[in-house]
Amino acid sequence: MIKKMLSKWLMGDIVEKYTTDAPYKNIIETLTEVVKDNNFAVVTVHDMKETYKKKNLQIADDFEYRIIQICNAPKSHKALNTMSFDMGVMMPKSIIVARENGKTNLRFMKMKPWMVSMMFPELDIVPMSKMVTAIITKIVTETIEKVEK
């Protein structure tokens, strides 16, 4: 309990979560469009339902969970080539789309800029961290807004 309270106080919410009644399939399709509209590309989709089926793992009939990895190639190229190859540990960015209790949830990691700056103390990374978090937030909220119209 204390560990959880300390973590919340120190770091806040690292996982940003948005919930909608919109159908899962519509969210996946719209998210792909909105990603492109924001100058990113979907580089990989990990369909955990299919992964678990292939491994003969038990899943609920309505289980849906995809990890959508997105990238802005020019920006990631610049970060890797002018800042540090170590930046690659933060790439590509992931957006989770999952079904829970009849709802569709979208999640992503929202690291605080000061946390990222502690990971890369030799770099002036705070402005980039704020920008990337803002873009991912925009992608997720635009996706939900479009589907709910």
C-alpha positions in Angstrom: 0.0 0.0 0.0 2.8 2.4 0.9 4.7 1.5 -2.2 1.7 2.3 -4.3 1.0 5.6 -2.6 4.7 6.6 -2.9 4.7 5.7 -6.6 1.5 7.7 -7.2 2.9 10.7 -5.4 6.3 10.6 -7.1 5.4 9.6 -10.6 1.6 10.1 -11.0 -0.3 8.0 -13.5 2.2 6.4 -15.9 -0.5 4.6 -17.8 -3.0 7.0 -19.5 -6.3 5.2 -20.0 -9.3 6.2 -22.1 -12.6 4.3 -22.2 -15.4 4.3 -24.7 -18.5 2.3 -25.6 -17.4 2.3 -29.2 -17.0 -1.1 -30.9 -13.5 -2.5 -30.7 -13.2 -3.0 -34.5 -14.2 0.7 -35.2 -11.6 1.9 -32.8 -8.9 -0.2 -34.5 -9.8 1.1 -38.0 -10.2 4.7 -36.9 -7.0 4.7 -34.8 -5.0 3.6 -37.9 -6.5 6.5 -39.9 -5.8 9.1 -37.1 -2.3 7.8 -36.7 -1.6 8.6 -40.4 -3.4 12.0 -40.1 -0.9 12.9 -37.4 2.2 12.0 -39.5 2.9 8.7 -37.8 2.6 5.2 -39.2 1.5 2.0 -37.7 4.6 -0.2 -37.9 3.5 -3.3 -36.0 0.3 -4.7 -34.6 0.6 -7.4 -31.9 -2.7 -9.2 -31.7 -2.4 -10.9 -28.4 -5.6 -12.9 -29.0 -3.9 -14.6 -32.0 -0.7 -15.0 -30.1 -2.4 -16.8 -27.2 -4.4 -19.0 -29.6 -1.2 -20.1 -31.3 0.2 -21.1 -28.0 -3.0 -22.9 -27.0 -3.5 -20.6 -24.0 -7.0 -20.2 -22.5 -8.7 -16.9 -23.3 -12.2 -15.7 -22.9 -14.4 -15.7 -26.1 -14.6 -11.9 -26.0 -10.9 -11.3 -25.3 -9.5 -8.6 -27.5 -6.1 -7.0 -26.9 -3.8 -5.4 -29.5 -0.6 -3.5 -29.1 -0.4 -0.9 -31.9 3.1 0.3 -32.3 3.5 3.7 -34.1 6.4 5.7 -35.4 7.2 9.0 -37.0 10.2 7.9 -39.1 11.8 11.4 -39.6 11.5 12.3 -35.9 12.9 8.9 -34.7 15.7 9.1 -37.3 16.6 12.5 -36.0 16.5 11.4 -32.4 18.7 8.3 -33.0 21.2 10.1 -35.3 21.5 13.4 -33.6 20.8 12.6 -29.9 21.6 9.0 -29.0 21.1 5.5 -30.2 19.9 4.8 -26.6 16.7 6.7 -27.5 15.6 3.5 -29.3 14.6 2.0 -26.1 11.6 4.3 -26.1 10.6 3.5 -29.7 8.3 2.8 -31.3 5.4 4.1 -29.2 2.7 1.7 -28.2 -1.0 2.3 -27.9 -3.0 -0.6 -26.4 -6.6 -1.3 -27.5 -8.4 -3.8 -25.4 -11.9 -4.9 -24.5 -12.8 -5.0 -20.8 -16.2 -5.4 -19.2 -18.0 -4.5 -22.5 -16.0 -1.4 -23.0 -13.1 -0.5 -25.4 -10.0 0.9 -23.6 -7.1 2.7 -25.1 -3.9 3.0 -23.1 -0.4 4.3 -23.5 2.6 5.0 -21.3 2.8 8.7 -20.3 6.2 9.2 -18.8 6.6 12.5 -17.0 9.2 14.6 -18.9 11.4 14.8 -15.8 11.5 11.0 -15.7 12.7 10.8 -19.3 15.3 13.5 -18.5 16.6 11.3 -15.7 16.9 8.4 -18.1 18.9 10.5 -20.5 20.6 13.2 -18.3 23.1 14.2 -21.0 20.3 15.2 -23.4 17.8 18.0 -23.5 14.9 15.7 -23.9 12.1 17.4 -22.0 10.7 19.3 -25.0 10.6 16.2 -27.2 9.0 14.2 -24.4 6.3 16.7 -23.9 5.6 16.9 -27.7 5.4 13.1 -28.1 3.1 12.7 -25.2 0.9 15.5 -26.5 0.7 13.9 -30.0 -0.2 10.4 -28.6 -2.8 12.0 -26.4 -4.2 13.8 -29.4 -4.2 10.6 -31.5 -6.2 8.7 -28.8 -8.7 11.4 -28.1 -9.3 12.1 -31.8 -9.9 8.4 -32.4 -12.5 8.3 -29.7 -14.1 11.5 -30.8 -14.4 10.3 -34.4 -15.8 6.9 -33.5 -18.4 8.4 -31.1 -19.8 10.9 -33.6 
